[in-house]
């Protein structure tokens, strides 16, 4: 199975840089995000994919719609939702110490924030989704349009959890496309 993983296009919160935890906040694409989705569409035009899946959040769905160019129906799957952030969702990074932010992304520490999904539970959800896809679509090429923390969990699925447990550095840029193969 070949997977093309796309991070949704830029939102205004993404434009702020690493200044705010977006998590489940459902923010739309901005003009740059729309252009990024169009650029992803140009890349996808060169790929013969069988299915395209998207998170239900508007920033991911809109990216998928623009990039897919009506080639096929988009399958929306709740398992591609971003990590539930609980009390950290929408908060500026300045509300947290760098140690807090590292803990939020640390699989080994598995810190639980009020109302948030633990990193281990989140990764289990994402990894179960990937195992399910591997079973159902083993000989197919699939595109997933999702979010940065989810993409970090996908990379951890393929390359493993770093020794220090922190998957924070596994992210990709808005509108970026990466390829993985599941044997």
C-alpha positions as CSV (number, residue, x, y, z in Angstrom):
1,X,0.0,0.0,0.0
2,X,1.3,3.4,-0.9
3,X,0.2,6.4,1.2
4,X,0.4,10.0,0.2
5,X,0.0,12.1,3.3
6,X,-1.0,15.8,2.9
7,X,-1.0,18.4,5.6
8,X,-3.9,20.9,5.1
9,X,-3.2,24.3,3.7
10,X,-2.4,27.3,5.9
11,X,-5.0,28.9,8.2
12,X,-4.6,32.3,9.9
13,X,-3.6,30.5,13.0
14,X,-0.9,28.6,11.1
15,X,0.3,31.9,9.7
16,X,1.0,33.0,13.3
17,X,3.7,30.3,13.3
18,X,4.1,28.1,16.4
19,X,2.1,30.6,18.5
20,X,-1.2,28.8,19.1
21,X,-2.4,25.2,19.6
22,X,-4.9,24.6,16.8
23,X,-6.0,21.0,17.7
24,X,-9.8,20.8,17.0
25,X,-10.4,24.4,16.4
26,X,-12.0,24.4,13.0
27,X,-10.4,27.2,11.2
28,X,-10.7,27.8,7.4
29,X,-7.9,28.0,4.9
30,X,-6.6,31.5,4.1
31,X,-5.5,32.7,0.7
32,X,-2.1,31.1,1.1
33,X,-3.7,27.8,2.2
34,X,-5.9,27.8,-0.9
35,X,-2.8,28.3,-3.1
36,X,-1.0,25.5,-1.2
37,X,-4.0,23.2,-1.9
38,X,-3.9,24.1,-5.6
39,X,-0.2,23.2,-5.6
40,X,-0.9,19.9,-3.9
41,X,-3.5,19.3,-6.7
42,X,-0.7,19.8,-9.3
43,X,1.3,17.1,-7.5
44,X,-1.7,14.7,-7.2
45,X,-2.3,15.1,-11.0
46,X,0.9,13.1,-11.5
47,X,-0.2,10.3,-9.0
48,X,-2.6,7.5,-9.9
49,X,-4.3,7.2,-6.5
50,X,-7.3,5.0,-5.8
51,X,-8.9,6.7,-2.8
52,X,-8.7,10.1,-1.0
53,X,-9.5,10.4,2.7
54,X,-9.9,13.6,4.7
55,X,-10.3,14.7,8.3
56,X,-13.7,16.2,8.8
57,X,-12.3,19.6,9.8
58,X,-12.9,22.3,7.3
59,X,-9.2,23.1,6.7
60,X,-8.5,19.5,5.7
61,X,-11.7,18.9,3.8
62,X,-11.3,22.1,1.7
63,X,-7.6,21.2,1.0
64,X,-8.8,17.8,-0.2
65,X,-11.5,19.2,-2.3
66,X,-9.2,21.7,-4.0
67,X,-6.3,19.2,-4.5
68,X,-8.6,16.3,-5.6
69,X,-10.1,18.4,-8.4
70,X,-13.3,16.3,-8.5
71,X,-11.3,13.2,-9.5
72,X,-13.2,11.0,-7.1
73,X,-15.4,11.2,-4.0
74,X,-13.6,12.2,-0.8
75,X,-14.0,9.8,2.1
76,X,-14.3,11.8,5.4
77,X,-13.0,9.7,8.3
78,X,-13.2,10.9,12.0
79,X,-10.1,8.9,12.8
80,X,-8.1,11.6,10.9
81,X,-9.2,14.3,13.3
82,X,-6.5,16.2,15.0
83,X,-5.5,15.3,18.5
84,X,-8.1,16.3,21.1
85,X,-6.4,19.2,22.9
86,X,-8.8,19.8,25.7
87,X,-7.7,22.9,27.7
88,X,-4.7,23.6,25.5
89,X,-6.8,23.9,22.3
90,X,-6.7,27.5,21.0
91,X,-4.2,28.7,23.7
92,X,-1.2,30.7,22.7
93,X,2.1,28.9,23.1
94,X,3.2,31.7,25.4
95,X,0.8,30.2,28.0
96,X,3.1,27.2,28.3
97,X,6.7,26.6,29.1
98,X,8.8,24.9,26.5
99,X,8.8,21.9,28.9
100,X,5.0,21.9,28.8
101,X,5.0,21.9,25.0
102,X,7.6,19.1,24.9
103,X,5.4,17.1,27.3
104,X,2.3,17.6,25.2
105,X,4.2,15.9,22.2
106,X,6.0,13.3,24.3
107,X,4.8,9.7,23.8
108,X,6.8,8.4,26.8
109,X,5.7,11.0,29.2
110,X,2.0,10.7,28.1
111,X,1.0,13.8,30.1
112,X,-2.8,14.1,30.3
113,X,-4.3,17.6,30.1
114,X,-7.9,18.2,31.1
115,X,-10.2,17.1,28.3
116,X,-7.3,16.2,26.1
117,X,-6.4,12.9,24.4
118,X,-3.2,11.5,25.8
119,X,-0.4,11.1,23.3
120,X,-0.5,7.3,23.6
121,X,-4.3,7.1,23.1
122,X,-4.0,9.5,20.1
123,X,-1.2,7.4,18.5
124,X,-3.2,4.3,19.1
125,X,-6.2,5.8,17.3
126,X,-4.0,6.8,14.3
127,X,-2.0,3.5,14.3
128,X,-5.3,1.5,14.4
129,X,-6.5,3.5,11.4
130,X,-3.3,2.8,9.5
131,X,-3.6,-0.9,10.4
132,X,-7.2,-0.9,9.2
133,X,-6.2,0.8,5.9
134,X,-3.4,-1.7,5.4
135,X,-5.9,-4.5,5.7
136,X,-8.6,-3.0,3.5
137,X,-6.4,-1.3,0.8
138,X,-3.2,-3.3,0.8
139,X,-2.7,-3.1,-3.0
140,X,-4.0,0.5,-3.4
141,X,-2.6,4.0,-3.4
142,X,-4.3,6.2,-0.9
143,X,-4.2,10.0,-0.2
144,X,-4.9,11.2,3.4
145,X,-5.4,14.9,4.0
146,X,-4.9,15.6,7.7
147,X,-3.2,17.7,10.4
148,X,0.3,18.1,11.7
149,X,0.1,16.3,15.1
150,X,-1.6,13.4,13.3
151,X,1.1,13.4,10.6
152,X,3.7,13.2,13.5
153,X,1.9,10.1,14.7
154,X,1.9,8.6,11.2
155,X,5.7,9.2,11.0
156,X,6.1,7.6,14.4
157,X,4.2,4.6,13.0
158,X,6.7,4.2,10.2
159,X,10.0,5.2,11.9
160,X,9.2,4.6,15.6
161,X,9.1,6.8,18.6
162,X,12.3,8.7,19.2
163,X,14.3,7.6,22.1
164,X,13.3,10.8,24.1
165,X,9.7,10.1,23.2
166,X,9.1,13.5,21.6
167,X,7.4,13.3,18.2
168,X,7.2,17.1,17.9
169,X,10.0,17.3,15.4
170,X,8.2,14.9,13.0
171,X,5.9,17.5,11.5
172,X,5.7,18.8,8.0
173,X,4.7,22.2,6.5
174,X,1.2,23.3,5.5
175,X,0.5,22.0,2.0
176,X,3.3,19.5,2.0
177,X,2.9,16.0,0.6
178,X,5.0,13.0,1.8
179,X,4.9,9.4,0.7
180,X,5.0,6.2,2.8
181,X,4.7,2.5,1.8
182,X,3.2,-0.1,4.0
183,X,4.4,-3.6,3.2
